Amino acid sequence: MAKLLNLLRRDNAQSWEVQYFETSEEQAKMYFRGFSKEAEILEPLSLREEIIKEYQEALNIYK
């Protein structure tokens, strides 16, 4: 089911812009993983928390 996502994305080296997408959380997860530090998912909170968990698990591999 499609949901509206809010994303804070780096527009250039010094500024950010908010972008809105309507897509499923699963599609959004696959797409936005590649942005790494260049984007921050603002909403929905469930997607934000899932991405945070994935990054924390990846970081633990390198500790």
C-alpha positions, -999 to +999 in steps of 0.1 A: +000+000+000+014+034-009+021+059+018+033+095+018+070+097+029+088+128+040+125+128+033+151+154+042+177+153+014+209+171+009+204+195-020+240+205-021+270+207+002+254+232+026+216+230+023+188+205+027+154+202+011+123+183+021+109+160-005+077+140-005+071+106-021+041+083-023+052+047-024+053+016-003+076+014+027+094-016+011+101+002-022+112+033-002+136+012+019+152-003-012+155+031-029+167+052+000+193+028+014+217+041-013+215+077-001+233+069+032+242+101+049+228+122+021+192+117+032+172+114+064+138+098+064+114+119+085+082+100+081+067+075+085+083+068+118+082+030+113+103+033+081+127+057+099+132+033+128+137+003+105+164+022+085+181+032+118+181-004+130+197-016+097+224+011+099+231+002+136+234-035+127+258-027+099+279-005+122+281-033+147+299-055+121+327-029+119+332-026+157 
